Amino acid sequence: MHRIFSTSLASVYPLYLAKVERKGRSQAELDEVIGWLTGFSEAELRAHLDAETTFEELFAAARLNPAAGLITGVVCGVRVEDVEDPLMQKIRYLDKLVDELARGKAMDKVLRG
């Protein structure tokens, strides 16, 4: 099992936030991206952060966006569409969306609009 599966979103969230804020994006935009992928409302996302929900638990509870399959490209040298493990693929989807947000991609493009 990958260590990331038992890592809490709350422990990674500040890193995501720092990454997007360094590039002039906002916490609201980060939360919107996470909400789009997982189906969580703002309140549900906060509850998962407060509860230190692991990635495994997070994605077990998520209502994955039907358009998530449109997320393609490379994260950490790995093509997200080729990731075999379903949970790891969802985590990579999130990484890819955060990367695109940090790179200044338009929100409608990040959210596969």
Residue, then its C-alpha position, 0 to 999 in steps of 0.5 A: m500500500h502506498r503511504i499517501f493512501s493513509t496520509s491525511l488531506a489536512s497534512v497535504y492541503p497547506l502544501y497545495l495552498a502554498k503552491v497555488e498562492r505563490k502563483g497568485r491563486s486563492q484558497a477559494e479557487l483551490d477549494e473549488v477545484i477539490g469540490w469539483l473533483t470530489g463532489f464535496s461542498e465547502a462545509e464537507l471539505r472543511a469537515h474532512l480537513d478538521a477530521e484529518t480524513t485520509f486520502e483513502e477515506l476521502f475518495a471512498a466518501a467522494r462523489l467523483n466528478p463524471a468528467a474526471g476522466l478528461i484529466t490527462g497529462v503528467v504529474c511527478g513523471v507519471r501519466v495520470e490516465d495510465v495510473e493502474d490503481p484507482l485510488m492512486q489515479k484519483i490522488r493524481y487527478l487532484d495533483k494535476l488539477v492543483d498543478e494546472l491551477a498553480r500554472g495559471k490555467a483558466m478555471d473553466k479549463v481546469l474544471r474541464g468546462 
